[in-house]
Amino acid sequence: MMTVIFYPLASLDLAEAREYLDSRDSSGLADGFDAELRSIFSKATRNPKHFHPVPEDARIRRANFNRFSYNMLYAHIEAEDVIFILTIRHNHSHPSFGMDRTWE
């Protein structure tokens, strides 16, 4: 079974996204966000090449959320059977945000 590991700051990115969604609406937006994130994790672990590589670095893939204006950048480390989450970011973040985070 493939393992999912978060870059330390990616956990903070996720917490900030959830906090923002919780502050915007109390009807469970953050729960919907979590459900979509689990779906992305599931797709990425079943087929790490499911999502498109980013143009700046083909080793990094970008998974767009369908319902939310967020995306997740990750790398698949084949030798260790790991999906390494680099960032979860808003679509309006600078395109280079999270790209300097390394898994090596």
C-alpha positions as CSV (number, residue, x, y, z in Angstrom):
1,M,0.0,0.0,0.0
2,M,1.3,3.4,-1.0
3,T,2.1,5.8,1.8
4,V,1.1,9.5,1.8
5,I,3.6,11.9,3.5
6,F,3.2,15.6,4.0
7,Y,6.0,18.1,3.7
8,P,6.0,19.8,7.1
9,L,4.7,23.1,5.7
10,A,2.0,21.3,3.7
11,S,0.3,20.3,6.9
12,L,0.2,24.0,7.8
13,D,-1.2,24.8,4.3
14,L,-4.0,22.3,4.8
15,A,-4.8,23.7,8.3
16,E,-4.9,27.3,6.9
17,A,-7.2,26.2,4.1
18,R,-9.6,24.5,6.5
19,E,-9.5,27.4,8.9
20,Y,-10.4,29.8,6.1
21,L,-13.3,27.6,4.9
22,D,-14.6,27.2,8.5
23,S,-14.6,31.0,8.9
24,R,-16.5,31.5,5.6
25,D,-19.3,29.1,6.3
26,S,-20.5,27.0,9.2
27,S,-22.4,24.5,7.0
28,G,-19.6,22.0,6.5
29,L,-17.5,23.5,3.7
30,A,-14.4,22.3,5.4
31,D,-15.9,18.8,5.6
32,G,-16.6,18.9,1.9
33,F,-13.0,20.0,1.3
34,D,-11.7,17.1,3.4
35,A,-13.9,14.7,1.4
36,E,-12.5,16.0,-1.9
37,L,-8.9,15.8,-0.6
38,R,-9.5,12.2,0.4
39,S,-10.7,11.5,-3.2
40,I,-7.6,13.1,-4.6
41,F,-5.4,11.0,-2.2
42,S,-7.2,7.9,-3.4
43,K,-6.7,8.7,-7.1
44,A,-3.1,9.6,-6.6
45,T,-2.3,6.5,-4.6
46,R,-4.1,4.2,-7.0
47,N,-2.3,5.8,-10.0
48,P,0.4,8.4,-9.2
49,K,0.4,9.6,-12.8
50,H,-3.3,10.3,-12.8
51,F,-2.8,14.1,-12.5
52,H,-0.8,16.2,-14.9
53,P,2.8,17.2,-14.3
54,V,3.6,20.8,-13.7
55,P,5.5,22.5,-16.6
56,E,8.3,23.7,-14.3
57,D,9.2,20.3,-13.0
58,A,7.8,17.1,-14.5
59,R,8.5,15.2,-11.3
60,I,5.8,17.2,-9.6
61,R,2.1,16.7,-10.3
62,R,-0.8,19.1,-9.8
63,A,-4.2,17.8,-8.6
64,N,-7.0,20.4,-8.9
65,F,-10.0,20.3,-6.6
66,N,-13.3,20.2,-8.4
67,R,-15.5,22.1,-6.0
68,F,-12.9,24.4,-4.4
69,S,-10.4,26.9,-5.8
70,Y,-7.4,24.8,-4.5
71,N,-4.9,22.4,-5.8
72,M,-2.4,20.0,-4.4
73,L,1.2,19.5,-5.6
74,Y,2.8,16.2,-5.0
75,A,5.7,14.0,-6.0
76,H,5.6,10.2,-6.4
77,I,8.7,8.6,-5.0
78,E,8.6,5.2,-6.8
79,A,11.5,3.6,-5.0
80,E,9.7,4.0,-1.7
81,D,6.1,3.8,-2.9
82,V,5.3,7.2,-1.4
83,I,3.2,10.1,-2.4
84,F,4.9,13.2,-1.0
85,I,2.6,16.2,-0.6
86,L,4.4,19.4,-1.2
87,T,1.6,21.9,-0.7
88,I,-2.1,22.5,-0.8
89,R,-2.6,25.9,-2.2
90,H,-5.3,28.3,-3.4
91,N,-5.5,28.6,-7.1
92,H,-4.6,32.3,-6.9
93,S,-1.4,31.6,-5.1
94,H,1.8,32.5,-6.9
95,P,2.6,29.6,-9.4
96,S,5.9,29.0,-7.7
97,F,4.4,28.6,-4.2
98,G,5.5,25.3,-2.8
99,M,7.7,24.4,-5.8
100,D,10.9,24.9,-3.8
101,R,9.9,22.2,-1.3
102,T,11.9,19.1,-1.8
103,W,11.5,15.5,-0.9
104,E,15.1,14.4,-1.6
